Amino acid sequence: LAQRIAEEHQRHPAAADFHRHAPVVLDLSAIPEEAPLALTEILNVLRAADWFPVGLRNAAPRHQALAQDLNLPVLRGQDRNAAPQPETPAPAQSVSTSPGGLTIDHPIRGGQRSYARGGDLVCLAAVNAGAEVIADGNIHVYGPLRGRALAGVNGQDSARIFCMSLEAELISVAGLYRILESDHPLWGKAAQIYSRDEQLHITALTL
């Protein structure tokens, strides 16, 4: 894998810049459960190439357990155009806060990863591009969300992502994920992201 990536970047130098800090989802649909999987080594190779693995798809139960040991979410795919338009606000819903939450009062720099195991993650400053915030519960970002945010990574469907300025590279709730671009209607605005009916919804956050 490392050799193939190096060859591709040597053959297409512009691709190396394009792929830098890109979120990567590993699709294991072609890997049978009985096959050995050197997941730790694969993750190290991708990170050495300045890629950011954010989860697995179509993984066998054995490989899912391996991913959980490495704090790598198991995602469910979703077409990026399948989500409904975000103009309709989401109805109010109470969300409980579990013990074990994490509060961060400084900006999270690119390349840093913060994980709130067993609770909510509260960021009182910006999440910069290339950074990754992960929580078993909700994620609150009281500033720009420019990196990757994965809430409810242990399957908590009621988890949500709240941010003051949506500029994320990738968002995920309970395994559903979506890559965003700057032409999204709520780009740069206060927004919330939640899962409903096996789809990821993005709506305006009314302050």
Backbone bond lengths (Angstrom), bond angles and torsions (degrees), N, CA, C in turn:
res aa  C-N    CA-C-N  psi(-1)  N-CA   C-N-CA  omega(-1)  CA-C   N-CA-C  phi
1 L - - - 1.468 - - 1.529 110.66 -
2 A 1.336 116.14 -45.10 1.463 119.32 179.38 1.526 111.07 -62.03
3 Q 1.339 116.24 -40.41 1.463 119.95 179.62 1.526 111.06 -65.96
4 R 1.332 116.36 -40.49 1.467 119.96 -179.53 1.528 110.96 -65.00
5 I 1.329 117.15 -42.67 1.459 120.15 178.67 1.518 110.66 -62.88
6 A 1.352 116.80 -44.00 1.463 120.64 179.87 1.525 111.23 -62.28
7 E 1.335 116.61 -41.07 1.468 120.32 179.17 1.521 111.57 -63.98
8 E 1.340 116.66 -42.87 1.458 120.15 -179.75 1.521 111.23 -65.08
9 H 1.321 117.13 -40.63 1.461 120.02 -179.90 1.522 111.74 -70.83
10 Q 1.339 116.40 -31.07 1.462 119.22 176.12 1.518 110.55 -72.18
11 R 1.333 116.02 -37.89 1.456 120.46 179.56 1.522 111.41 -71.91
12 H 1.329 117.23 -34.51 1.467 121.92 -179.14 1.532 108.20 -130.11
13 P 1.326 118.14 83.76 1.475 120.44 -176.20 1.519 113.45 -56.26
14 A 1.340 117.43 -32.80 1.461 119.08 -179.64 1.519 111.54 -65.83
15 A 1.334 116.48 -26.03 1.465 119.32 -179.33 1.522 111.33 -66.88
16 A 1.333 116.50 -32.47 1.465 119.06 179.86 1.520 110.74 -61.81
17 D 1.341 117.16 -42.87 1.459 120.39 177.83 1.525 111.04 -69.26
18 F 1.323 116.31 -37.18 1.462 119.81 -178.86 1.525 110.79 -66.63
19 H 1.331 117.23 -36.90 1.459 121.28 -176.21 1.517 113.18 -83.76
20 R 1.329 117.76 -12.96 1.459 119.77 -175.15 1.532 110.85 -60.02
21 H 1.332 116.66 129.11 1.466 124.81 -179.31 1.524 112.83 64.46
22 A 1.334 116.98 19.15 1.464 119.73 179.79 1.524 110.42 -76.82
23 P 1.335 118.21 136.46 1.471 120.40 174.17 1.521 110.44 -71.17
24 V 1.329 117.20 138.16 1.455 122.56 -176.21 1.524 109.20 -125.10
25 V 1.325 116.45 129.32 1.460 122.68 172.98 1.528 107.74 -108.73
26 L 1.319 116.76 125.90 1.459 121.76 -178.83 1.522 109.28 -89.31
27 D 1.332 117.00 118.64 1.459 122.64 178.06 1.521 108.17 -96.71
28 L 1.351 116.26 115.46 1.463 121.36 -175.87 1.526 112.38 -104.73
29 S 1.323 117.42 23.69 1.462 119.79 -176.15 1.532 112.28 -61.63
30 A 1.331 117.52 -25.57 1.472 120.34 -179.43 1.519 113.08 -92.57
31 I 1.333 117.62 2.33 1.463 121.64 -177.21 1.528 109.03 -103.72
32 P 1.343 118.91 112.64 1.474 119.96 178.25 1.514 111.34 -68.47
33 E 1.343 115.58 156.54 1.452 120.11 -174.53 1.525 112.02 -63.17
34 E 1.325 117.49 -32.89 1.463 119.33 -176.96 1.532 112.22 -76.87
35 A 1.326 117.06 -11.43 1.463 119.87 -178.80 1.524 110.62 -74.32
36 P 1.334 117.60 137.72 1.468 119.62 175.59 1.518 110.07 -67.89
37 L 1.313 116.08 146.59 1.459 121.08 -177.92 1.531 108.58 -133.51
38 A 1.313 116.07 112.00 1.468 121.47 179.56 1.531 108.53 -84.76
39 L 1.337 114.77 66.52 1.459 119.40 -171.43 1.526 112.16 -64.98
40 T 1.320 117.61 -39.74 1.462 119.69 179.83 1.521 110.85 -60.01
41 E 1.334 116.76 -44.62 1.455 120.58 -179.90 1.529 111.32 -66.76
42 I 1.336 116.50 -38.13 1.467 119.89 178.33 1.525 110.70 -62.47
43 L 1.318 116.91 -44.66 1.462 121.02 179.00 1.525 110.77 -62.12
44 N 1.326 117.07 -40.48 1.466 120.27 179.17 1.525 111.40 -63.98
45 V 1.330 116.91 -39.06 1.464 120.74 178.83 1.528 110.45 -64.66
46 L 1.329 116.87 -45.18 1.461 120.48 -179.09 1.524 111.15 -64.48
47 R 1.325 116.94 -42.21 1.460 119.68 179.59 1.515 111.81 -67.88
48 A 1.325 117.27 -34.14 1.467 120.73 177.16 1.530 111.22 -65.69
49 A 1.346 116.01 -26.11 1.467 120.91 177.09 1.522 111.74 -87.69
50 D 1.360 117.23 10.04 1.466 123.08 -179.57 1.515 112.30 68.51
51 W 1.326 117.04 25.67 1.452 121.80 170.90 1.524 108.48 -98.47
52 F 1.339 116.85 158.58 1.455 121.55 -177.49 1.527 109.65 -122.41
53 P 1.333 118.03 98.90 1.467 119.80 175.34 1.534 109.83 -64.73
54 V 1.326 116.61 128.68 1.467 120.52 -178.02 1.519 113.09 -117.35
55 G 1.341 118.52 -6.12 1.454 118.42 178.66 1.515 112.77 167.34
56 L 1.347 114.03 173.94 1.461 122.93 176.57 1.517 110.01 -112.74
57 R 1.333 114.97 150.94 1.466 121.58 170.49 1.513 108.89 -127.29
58 N 1.333 115.39 151.41 1.460 122.15 172.89 1.523 111.89 52.49
59 A 1.328 115.68 42.09 1.459 120.87 -179.38 1.516 110.68 -94.65
60 A 1.323 116.95 142.07 1.457 122.22 174.55 1.528 109.34 -66.89
61 P 1.351 117.88 156.46 1.472 120.02 -178.10 1.524 113.71 -52.39
62 R 1.324 117.27 -39.31 1.462 120.18 179.65 1.523 110.93 -62.34
63 H 1.318 116.14 -41.15 1.455 120.16 -179.53 1.532 111.14 -75.75
64 Q 1.315 117.26 -29.72 1.462 120.07 174.45 1.529 110.35 -63.06
65 A 1.326 116.22 -42.10 1.460 119.64 178.67 1.520 110.93 -63.23
66 L 1.323 116.63 -38.42 1.462 120.59 177.56 1.523 110.46 -63.75
67 A 1.339 116.36 -41.12 1.464 120.14 179.08 1.523 111.00 -64.03
68 Q 1.319 117.15 -40.24 1.467 120.36 179.54 1.518 111.21 -63.44
69 D 1.328 117.05 -36.40 1.467 120.30 177.57 1.526 110.90 -63.40
70 L 1.334 116.59 -26.79 1.461 121.54 -178.99 1.530 111.93 -99.21
71 N 1.342 117.29 10.17 1.470 122.91 -178.86 1.528 111.90 58.40
72 L 1.328 116.06 35.68 1.459 121.52 178.14 1.521 108.19 -105.68
73 P 1.339 119.14 117.00 1.463 120.75 -175.96 1.523 112.55 -63.33
74 V 1.335 115.34 149.46 1.460 122.54 171.87 1.522 106.92 -98.98
75 L 1.324 116.40 115.68 1.460 121.91 -171.18 1.521 111.42 -102.19
76 R 1.317 113.67 157.66 1.457 121.58 170.81 1.509 107.21 -112.35
77 G 1.323 117.60 134.68 1.453 120.69 -174.58 1.507 112.73 -73.82
78 Q 1.336 115.03 154.96 1.460 121.35 175.69 1.508 108.17 -153.10
79 D 1.327 115.20 131.25 1.451 118.62 176.60 1.518 109.78 -61.78
80 R 1.312 117.22 134.11 1.461 120.64 -174.40 1.514 112.51 -64.58
81 N 1.354 116.95 -21.31 1.461 120.19 179.73 1.523 112.26 -96.29
82 A 1.328 116.78 1.80 1.467 118.57 -174.28 1.514 113.18 -82.06
83 A 1.322 117.68 -19.17 1.460 119.39 -176.63 1.517 110.19 -71.32
84 P 1.317 118.96 141.71 1.455 121.45 179.07 1.513 111.65 -67.49
85 Q 1.313 115.47 162.20 1.452 120.42 179.42 1.523 110.42 -62.83
86 P 1.346 117.34 145.16 1.460 120.10 -169.84 1.521 115.23 -88.82
87 E 1.333 118.99 12.77 1.457 118.79 -175.30 1.525 112.86 -69.65
88 T 1.331 117.99 -29.25 1.459 121.24 -176.33 1.520 110.46 -83.40
89 P 1.324 118.83 117.78 1.467 119.98 -179.38 1.522 111.27 -64.82
90 A 1.316 115.61 149.64 1.463 119.93 177.76 1.519 109.49 -77.96
91 P 1.327 117.97 144.18 1.455 119.95 176.11 1.516 110.62 -65.23
92 A 1.333 115.53 154.17 1.461 119.66 -179.47 1.520 109.75 -64.33
93 Q 1.322 115.48 142.33 1.455 120.86 -179.49 1.514 107.99 -147.32
94 S 1.323 116.55 130.39 1.458 119.64 179.66 1.523 109.15 -78.24
95 V 1.318 115.46 138.78 1.457 121.58 179.29 1.512 107.86 -127.03
96 S 1.308 117.27 124.44 1.456 120.69 -179.35 1.521 110.06 -81.27
97 T 1.313 115.57 149.31 1.455 121.97 177.91 1.515 109.38 -102.13
98 S 1.321 116.31 123.13 1.459 121.32 -179.12 1.516 109.78 -87.83
99 P 1.331 117.28 154.64 1.458 119.57 175.27 1.524 110.18 -65.57
100 G 1.309 115.95 157.53 1.453 119.73 178.75 1.506 113.34 93.29
101 G 1.342 117.59 14.36 1.452 120.30 178.66 1.524 111.78 -70.18
102 L 1.336 115.14 168.92 1.462 121.72 -176.65 1.521 109.10 -133.98
103 T 1.338 116.96 132.22 1.457 122.64 176.20 1.521 108.66 -117.11
104 I 1.329 116.49 129.75 1.471 122.49 -179.00 1.515 107.51 -120.05
105 D 1.332 116.77 124.12 1.469 120.19 -174.40 1.521 113.34 -105.64
106 H 1.311 117.32 17.34 1.467 120.72 178.67 1.530 109.17 -135.11
107 P 1.332 118.36 159.19 1.473 119.73 178.77 1.524 111.53 -60.36
108 I 1.312 116.27 144.64 1.461 121.96 177.10 1.524 107.06 -98.03
109 R 1.307 116.19 117.26 1.458 121.67 -173.87 1.525 111.08 -80.10
110 G 1.339 114.98 159.91 1.446 120.80 175.70 1.516 111.49 -57.20
111 G 1.333 116.41 136.18 1.448 121.40 -178.32 1.513 113.76 92.91
112 Q 1.340 117.85 -13.90 1.458 121.04 178.38 1.526 110.70 -88.75
113 R 1.328 115.14 148.10 1.466 121.01 177.43 1.523 108.23 -127.38
114 S 1.340 116.39 132.16 1.458 122.27 178.00 1.522 108.44 -124.90
115 Y 1.329 116.38 129.22 1.462 121.73 -175.20 1.526 109.41 -128.00
116 A 1.321 116.34 122.09 1.464 122.24 174.81 1.525 107.91 -96.99
117 R 1.310 115.52 98.18 1.464 120.48 -178.29 1.535 109.66 -80.27
118 G 1.325 116.47 124.83 1.447 121.56 175.19 1.517 115.10 80.32
119 G 1.330 119.10 11.06 1.460 120.05 -178.74 1.508 112.60 -167.63
120 D 1.356 115.29 -160.02 1.452 122.22 -177.30 1.522 110.97 -90.88
121 L 1.325 115.26 154.00 1.461 122.06 173.65 1.521 108.17 -112.61
122 V 1.334 117.14 124.33 1.455 122.87 179.88 1.525 108.00 -116.39
123 C 1.314 116.74 120.02 1.465 122.79 178.77 1.527 107.58 -110.66
124 L 1.324 116.86 117.82 1.461 121.97 -177.16 1.520 112.36 -89.64
125 A 1.323 117.24 1.99 1.462 122.03 178.30 1.529 107.57 -140.50
126 A 1.315 116.13 -170.07 1.460 121.21 -173.85 1.525 112.13 -72.27
127 V 1.321 115.00 149.49 1.456 123.05 166.55 1.523 105.69 -104.54
128 N 1.317 117.02 108.94 1.460 120.90 -171.35 1.523 112.18 -80.59
129 A 1.319 115.63 165.02 1.458 121.60 179.03 1.522 109.88 -57.62
130 G 1.328 115.77 136.72 1.447 120.80 -179.13 1.505 114.19 88.42
131 A 1.335 117.92 -9.06 1.465 121.38 177.44 1.525 109.53 -87.78
132 E 1.329 115.62 163.00 1.462 120.81 -177.70 1.522 109.31 -137.65
133 V 1.329 116.16 125.44 1.459 121.40 176.60 1.524 107.92 -118.36
134 I 1.341 115.54 131.69 1.458 122.53 -173.72 1.521 108.16 -133.42
135 A 1.321 116.63 141.64 1.462 120.28 177.98 1.520 109.93 -148.80
136 D 1.340 115.13 144.90 1.461 119.14 170.11 1.524 110.65 -70.57
137 G 1.341 117.03 -26.03 1.459 122.48 178.12 1.513 111.63 -108.38
138 N 1.341 116.20 -135.59 1.470 121.75 -178.67 1.523 111.18 -83.70
139 I 1.328 114.82 163.43 1.464 121.95 172.77 1.518 107.69 -124.20
140 H 1.327 116.45 125.93 1.467 123.17 176.37 1.526 107.94 -116.83
141 V 1.318 116.79 124.53 1.467 120.95 178.40 1.523 107.63 -122.86
142 Y 1.345 116.31 107.99 1.461 121.41 -179.52 1.518 109.46 -91.20
143 G 1.310 114.27 59.17 1.456 123.82 -178.06 1.515 107.60 174.34
144 P 1.321 118.58 -171.29 1.466 120.64 178.70 1.530 111.50 -67.79
145 L 1.319 115.86 136.47 1.458 122.49 174.11 1.524 107.48 -105.12
146 R 1.344 115.73 97.98 1.469 120.47 -175.32 1.524 112.03 -107.09
147 G 1.294 118.58 -14.24 1.455 120.42 -177.77 1.513 111.85 -95.19
148 R 1.310 115.39 -138.88 1.459 121.30 -179.16 1.517 109.02 -115.50
149 A 1.324 116.46 135.14 1.464 121.79 -177.41 1.519 108.97 -127.50
150 L 1.339 116.32 124.67 1.461 122.36 -179.53 1.521 108.38 -127.42
151 A 1.329 116.47 108.65 1.460 122.63 -179.05 1.525 109.69 -105.70
152 G 1.341 115.33 155.72 1.461 119.67 178.33 1.513 113.27 59.34
153 V 1.337 117.03 41.06 1.464 119.47 -172.03 1.521 113.11 -69.30
154 N 1.325 118.10 -14.85 1.458 120.86 175.16 1.523 112.41 -97.07
155 G 1.342 115.46 19.00 1.459 119.52 174.77 1.511 115.44 93.64
156 Q 1.331 118.96 14.63 1.465 121.84 179.29 1.528 109.39 -76.28
157 D 1.329 116.19 98.33 1.462 121.02 -174.63 1.523 112.84 -64.36
158 S 1.346 117.68 -24.20 1.460 119.91 -178.18 1.524 112.74 -81.95
159 A 1.308 118.31 -3.75 1.462 121.25 -179.19 1.523 110.60 -65.92
160 R 1.329 115.00 151.72 1.470 121.37 179.20 1.521 110.47 -139.03
161 I 1.314 114.35 161.77 1.462 122.17 172.10 1.520 107.27 -116.05
162 F 1.324 116.20 127.91 1.465 122.02 177.23 1.534 107.74 -120.63
163 C 1.323 116.59 135.47 1.464 118.90 177.97 1.521 109.87 -148.94
164 M 1.328 115.27 153.83 1.462 121.15 -179.66 1.514 112.56 -82.57
165 S 1.341 116.85 -22.97 1.457 121.01 178.45 1.521 108.14 -149.81
166 L 1.322 116.52 110.73 1.456 121.88 -175.38 1.527 109.98 -83.17
167 E 1.325 116.09 106.45 1.469 121.90 176.98 1.525 109.08 -137.54
168 A 1.316 116.09 34.05 1.458 121.79 -169.97 1.523 112.34 -75.96
169 E 1.336 114.74 150.20 1.459 121.20 172.98 1.523 110.20 -79.07
170 L 1.334 115.38 -39.39 1.460 120.59 -178.92 1.517 108.48 -151.66
171 I 1.331 116.30 140.17 1.459 122.31 175.93 1.523 108.63 -127.83
172 S 1.331 116.11 146.93 1.458 120.52 -179.93 1.519 108.99 -150.06
173 V 1.339 115.53 138.77 1.461 122.28 174.21 1.521 107.71 -133.91
174 A 1.333 116.07 122.72 1.462 122.44 176.37 1.524 111.77 52.46
175 G 1.320 116.82 37.81 1.458 121.29 175.68 1.502 115.61 92.10
176 L 1.326 118.98 -16.30 1.459 121.43 173.48 1.525 108.19 -82.53
177 Y 1.310 117.76 136.71 1.453 119.32 -176.69 1.529 111.47 -136.41
178 R 1.304 113.99 161.56 1.459 120.68 178.62 1.524 109.20 -154.64
179 I 1.318 116.30 137.71 1.457 122.37 174.45 1.518 108.04 -95.44
180 L 1.329 116.72 132.06 1.463 121.44 -175.68 1.520 110.90 -105.44
181 E 1.330 114.62 155.71 1.459 121.95 172.59 1.520 108.50 -131.00
182 S 1.327 115.57 167.43 1.466 120.51 -171.44 1.522 113.72 -70.37
183 D 1.342 118.24 -7.50 1.464 119.46 178.46 1.535 112.18 -89.00
184 H 1.335 117.11 4.15 1.465 119.24 178.25 1.532 109.53 -65.27
185 P 1.348 118.02 140.45 1.475 120.47 -176.81 1.522 114.60 -57.02
186 L 1.333 118.11 -27.75 1.460 120.46 -178.06 1.526 112.65 -104.28
187 W 1.305 116.98 14.74 1.465 120.06 179.39 1.536 110.21 -61.66
188 G 1.319 115.91 128.91 1.453 121.07 179.59 1.519 114.60 80.29
189 K 1.323 116.82 6.70 1.459 120.74 -177.91 1.529 110.55 -116.49
190 A 1.325 115.35 164.25 1.463 120.31 175.80 1.530 108.89 -67.87
191 A 1.329 116.00 130.92 1.466 119.10 -173.88 1.519 110.12 -149.63
192 Q 1.335 114.03 163.06 1.457 121.56 171.38 1.516 108.45 -131.38
193 I 1.306 115.23 148.43 1.460 122.07 -178.46 1.511 107.93 -125.82
194 Y 1.323 117.12 133.15 1.457 120.70 -178.38 1.522 109.73 -150.72
195 S 1.321 115.27 165.50 1.459 122.37 -178.92 1.513 109.97 -106.14
196 R 1.333 115.23 135.06 1.468 120.25 174.88 1.519 108.80 -154.66
197 D 1.325 116.65 132.41 1.463 122.40 178.25 1.525 111.44 54.64
198 E 1.343 115.14 43.23 1.461 121.56 176.75 1.532 112.83 61.84
199 Q 1.326 117.30 24.62 1.458 121.33 175.61 1.517 109.44 -131.59
200 L 1.312 114.73 153.59 1.455 121.16 178.32 1.521 108.36 -96.03
201 H 1.330 116.63 125.75 1.455 122.19 -178.40 1.514 110.11 -111.98
202 I 1.320 115.73 140.31 1.469 122.19 177.20 1.517 107.50 -124.44
203 T 1.320 117.22 119.37 1.459 120.89 -176.99 1.524 109.81 -132.76
204 A 1.328 114.47 160.30 1.460 119.91 178.25 1.515 110.13 -65.94
205 L 1.313 115.66 143.70 1.447 122.09 177.95 1.523 107.73 -99.44
206 T 1.329 116.03 111.73 1.463 121.23 -178.21 1.524 109.30 -80.67
207 L 1.316 115.59 120.30 1.475 120.70 -177.61 1.499 111.04 -96.91
